[in-house]
Amino acid sequence: MSFVIANRPHQLQRLVHHSSKINPQWLPVLLLKIMGYSSFATAIISIIIYWYKKQLAYQQQRLPMKKDVKTLDDDQLHMNPRKKLHITTNNNKALMMKRSSSTFTNLSNQNRQLFTPPPSPLSLNISPTSSPSNFTTGSSRSASPLGSWSSRLLDGVISNIRGKRKLTISLKNTILWNPSRDVNNPNHAFYENTVSLLSKLAQLYDIYVIVHMNSNEERQQIYQLLSNANLLNPLIIDECKVLWCSSEQGKLHVINHINPFIHVEGGWEKDNGSKVIENLQVERMIWIGHQQKAVPMDTTKSNIEIADQLIHTSIAKQVGFC
């Protein structure tokens, strides 16, 4: 070994002197002679040891990451996209909802587009006796944007598990108004902010909508309004809970059969709903007055709440309208 190292300068001089005669195929052999077999072997072993240490460190680093990913998959992301969730409501009907594999975080980025209701006469016509402060308060009640579908779905699931109380609403003069004086040619529209109010009330109550209709054309018109406003879905108003009747007596019978916790009454084109209020036996009633048929203020029942608009009632304040 010492002889090879001692003679290496002479070999280098000879190689430099004869460099013009070196064949490129001999370069590996000459490189070994210059470095020496022991130095080359040491370099190879060092490279192998370095590579082994790097691989070992990489494997140790990946091991906890795999455990974390597996735990996340098992606890949060392992969902069967075809599995159905059964939710039992108060009327013993199961509500079927497909669970998606998307997380609530992804769903929260998808905002829902709402139907914008036309302005109501209460927002366009201001009474001469109204004070400026009242007008400011009324105009400031803009429709609050609904939460994302994810939060709405979660609230709906929790409310159904806990059990929602039933809320019946007579649609005319509470949610809808008819500017047409001809009963046979209606032109219904939503009162201001009532679409968003219904959406929020649906998170707390099991809503039934009752419509006193005068013709099939009116029924089709009202149904189209509800459909265009995206209200006819299981998270707001189930389509089977939109009930139609052709008389106040029929409406009274339907409400008593449902037996709600709260009933909201507004009458119809030819009556202010006094017959329903007088004969109805429910825990709470909300009586809405309107321009043509104002409700009497001398009612003797203690469980009746009287208001000029639905958004000024206690149930509206309960969901953020004040």
C-alpha positions in Angstrom: 0.0 0.0 0.0 2.9 2.4 0.9 4.6 1.6 -2.4 1.5 2.5 -4.4 1.2 5.9 -2.6 4.9 6.7 -3.0 4.9 6.0 -6.7 1.7 7.9 -7.4 3.4 11.2 -8.4 5.6 9.4 -10.9 2.5 7.7 -12.4 0.8 11.1 -12.6 3.8 12.6 -14.4 3.8 9.8 -16.9 0.1 10.1 -17.5 0.4 13.9 -18.1 3.4 13.3 -20.4 1.5 10.7 -22.4 -2.0 12.4 -22.2 -2.2 12.8 -25.9 -2.0 9.0 -26.3 -4.7 8.1 -23.6 -7.7 6.2 -24.9 -11.0 7.4 -23.4 -11.9 3.8 -22.6 -8.9 3.6 -20.2 -10.1 6.5 -18.1 -11.8 4.5 -15.4 -8.8 2.3 -15.0 -6.4 5.2 -14.9 -8.7 7.0 -12.3 -8.5 3.9 -10.1 -4.7 3.9 -10.4 -4.5 7.6 -9.5 -6.8 7.4 -6.5 -5.8 4.0 -5.4 -8.2 1.1 -4.8 -8.5 1.8 -1.1 -9.5 5.4 -1.5 -12.1 4.5 -4.2 -13.5 1.8 -2.0 -13.7 4.2 1.0 -15.6 6.7 -1.2 -18.1 4.1 -2.3 -18.7 2.9 1.2 -19.2 6.5 2.4 -21.7 7.1 -0.3 -23.6 3.9 0.7 -23.6 4.9 4.4 -24.8 8.4 3.6 -27.6 7.1 1.4 -28.7 4.6 4.0 -28.8 7.2 6.7 -30.9 9.5 4.5 -33.4 6.7 3.7 -33.6 5.8 7.4 -34.4 9.4 8.4 -36.9 9.7 5.6 -38.7 6.5 6.7 -38.8 7.7 10.3 -40.2 11.1 9.2 -43.0 9.5 7.1 -44.1 7.0 9.8 -45.9 9.6 12.1 -47.4 11.3 9.0 -49.0 8.0 7.9 -50.5 7.5 11.4 -52.0 11.0 11.4 -53.4 10.6 7.9 -54.9 7.2 8.8 -56.5 8.7 12.0 -58.0 11.5 9.9 -59.4 9.2 7.4 -61.0 6.9 10.0 -62.4 9.7 12.1 -63.4 12.4 9.6 -63.3 11.4 6.0 -64.5 7.8 6.0 -68.1 8.3 4.8 -70.3 6.2 2.6 -71.6 8.6 0.0 -74.6 6.4 -0.6 -75.6 6.0 3.0 -78.9 7.6 4.0 -79.6 9.4 7.3 -83.0 8.8 8.8 -84.4 11.7 10.8 -87.7 11.3 12.6 -90.0 14.3 12.9 -92.9 14.9 15.3 -95.4 13.5 12.9 -93.6 10.1 12.8 -92.4 10.6 9.2 -88.8 9.9 8.3 -86.9 12.5 6.4 -84.3 10.9 4.1 -81.2 12.9 3.3 -78.2 11.6 1.3 -75.0 12.2 3.0 -72.2 13.4 0.7 -68.6 12.8 1.1 -67.7 16.4 1.1 -66.7 18.0 4.4 -68.7 20.8 6.0 -65.7 23.1 5.3 -66.0 22.6 1.6 -69.7 23.1 1.7 -69.4 26.3 3.6 -67.7 27.9 0.5 -70.9 27.5 -1.6 -73.3 30.4 -0.9 -76.9 29.9 -1.6 -78.6 32.3 -4.1 -81.9 33.6 -2.7 -85.0 34.7 -4.5 -85.5 38.4 -4.0 -89.1 39.2 -3.1 -90.9 42.2 -4.6 -91.4 45.2 -2.3 -94.5 45.1 -0.2 -97.0 47.9 0.1 -96.0 48.3 3.8 -92.5 49.3 2.7 -93.7 51.6 -0.1 -96.5 53.4 1.6 -95.6 55.2 4.8 -98.4 56.4 7.1 -98.5 60.1 7.7 -98.6 59.4 11.5 -95.5 57.3 11.4 -92.5 58.9 13.1 -89.1 59.1 11.3 -87.6 56.8 13.9 -90.2 54.1 13.0 -89.5 54.5 9.4 -85.8 54.2 9.9 -86.3 51.0 12.0 -88.5 49.5 9.4 -86.2 50.3 6.4 -83.2 48.9 8.3 -84.8 45.5 8.4 -83.2 44.2 5.3 -83.2 40.6 4.6 -80.3 38.9 6.4 -78.3 36.6 4.2 -78.8 33.0 4.9 -76.0 30.9 6.3 -74.3 28.4 4.1 -75.9 25.1 3.2 -73.5 23.3 5.6 -74.6 25.3 8.7 -78.3 25.1 7.6 -78.0 21.3 7.2 -76.3 20.9 10.6 -78.9 23.1 12.3 -81.7 21.2 10.6 -80.3 17.8 11.8 -79.9 19.0 15.4 -83.4 20.5 15.5 -85.0 17.4 14.1 -83.2 15.2 16.6 -84.3 17.4 19.5 -87.8 17.6 18.1 -89.3 20.7 16.4 -92.5 22.3 17.5 -95.2 22.7 14.9 -95.9 26.1 13.4 -98.8 26.7 11.1 -99.0 29.8 8.9 -102.1 31.0 7.0 -100.2 32.3 4.0 -102.4 35.1 2.8 -101.8 38.6 4.4 -98.9 37.2 6.4 -96.4 35.9 3.9 -98.2 36.9 0.7 -100.2 40.0 -0.2 -102.6 40.5 -3.2 -102.7 44.0 -4.6 -105.5 43.1 -6.9 -109.0 43.9 -5.8 -110.5 41.2 -8.0 -110.4 37.9 -6.1 -110.8 36.0 -9.4 -107.7 37.7 -10.9 -105.1 37.6 -8.1 -101.6 39.0 -8.4 -99.8 37.6 -5.3 -96.3 38.7 -4.1 -94.2 38.2 -1.0 -94.1 40.7 1.8 -90.6 42.2 2.2 -88.1 39.9 4.0 -90.6 37.1 4.5 -88.7 34.6 2.4 -85.6 34.9 4.5 -87.8 34.9 7.6 -89.3 31.6 6.6 -85.9 30.1 6.0 -84.8 31.0 9.5 -88.0 29.9 11.2 -87.6 26.5 9.5 -84.5 25.9 11.6 -86.5 26.1 14.8 -90.1 25.0 13.8 -91.8 22.3 11.8 -93.6 24.6 9.4 -97.0 23.9 7.8 -98.4 26.4 5.3 -102.2 26.7 4.8 -103.6 28.5 1.7 -107.2 29.6 1.3 -107.5 29.5 -2.5 -110.3 30.8 -4.7 -109.4 29.0 -7.9 -107.0 26.5 -9.4 -105.3 29.4 -11.2 -104.6 31.0 -7.9 -103.3 27.8 -6.5 -100.9 27.4 -9.4 -99.7 31.0 -9.0 -99.0 30.6 -5.3 -97.3 27.3 -5.8 -95.1 28.8 -8.5 -94.1 31.7 -6.1 -93.1 29.3 -3.4 -91.2 27.1 -5.9 -89.3 30.1 -7.4 -88.3 31.3 -4.0 -86.7 27.9 -3.2 -88.9 27.4 -0.2 -90.3 24.0 -1.2 -87.5 21.7 0.1 -87.3 19.5 3.2 -85.0 22.0 5.0 -87.6 24.8 4.8 -91.1 23.7 3.9 -91.8 20.1 2.8 -94.0 20.1 -0.2 -96.5 17.7 1.4 -96.9 20.3 4.2 -98.4 22.9 1.9 -102.1 22.5 2.5 -104.9 23.9 0.4 -108.5 24.7 1.4 -111.4 26.6 -0.1 -113.1 27.9 3.0 -112.3 29.3 6.5 -114.1 26.3 8.0 -111.9 23.9 6.1 -108.8 25.9 7.2 -110.0 25.7 10.9 -110.4 21.9 10.5 -106.9 21.5 9.1 -105.3 23.6 11.8 -107.0 21.6 14.6 -106.0 18.4 13.0 -102.3 19.5 12.9 -102.5 20.8 16.5 -99.6 23.3 16.2 -97.8 25.0 19.1 -98.2 28.4 17.3 -100.6 29.4 14.5 -100.1 32.6 12.5 -103.4 34.0 11.0 -104.0 36.8 8.6 -107.4 35.9 7.1 -108.0 36.2 3.3 -109.3 38.8 0.8 -112.8 39.0 2.3 -112.1 38.4 6.0 -109.4 39.2 8.6 -109.4 35.7 10.1 -111.5 36.5 13.2 -113.6 33.3 12.9 -110.4 31.2 12.9 -109.0 33.1 15.9 -112.2 32.8 17.9 -112.7 29.1 17.3 -109.1 27.8 17.3 -107.8 26.0 20.4 -104.0 26.1 20.3 -101.3 27.2 22.8 -100.3 30.4 21.0 -101.8 32.5 18.2 -100.3 35.4 16.2 -102.9 37.6 14.5 -101.5 39.7 11.6 -103.5 42.8 10.6 -103.3 44.4 7.1 -104.5 47.5 5.4 -107.9 46.4 4.2 -108.9 44.4 7.3 -107.3 45.6 10.5 -107.6 43.2 13.5 -109.5 44.4 16.6 -107.3 45.4 19.6 -109.9 44.5 22.2 -109.4 40.7 22.1 -110.0 38.9 25.4 -107.7 35.9 24.8 -104.4 36.1 26.6 -102.6 33.7 24.2 -103.0 36.0 21.2 -100.2 38.2 19.9 -101.3 41.0 17.6 -98.9 42.6 15.1 -99.1 44.6 11.8 -96.5 42.5 10.1 -95.0 39.1 10.6 -91.4 40.4 10.8 -92.5 42.5 13.9 -93.6 39.4 15.9 -91.9 37.5 18.7 -91.1 34.6 16.5 -89.3 36.9 14.1 -87.3 38.4 17.0 -86.5 34.8 18.0 -84.5 34.3 14.8 -82.8 37.7 14.6 -85.4 40.1 13.2 -85.8 43.0 15.6 
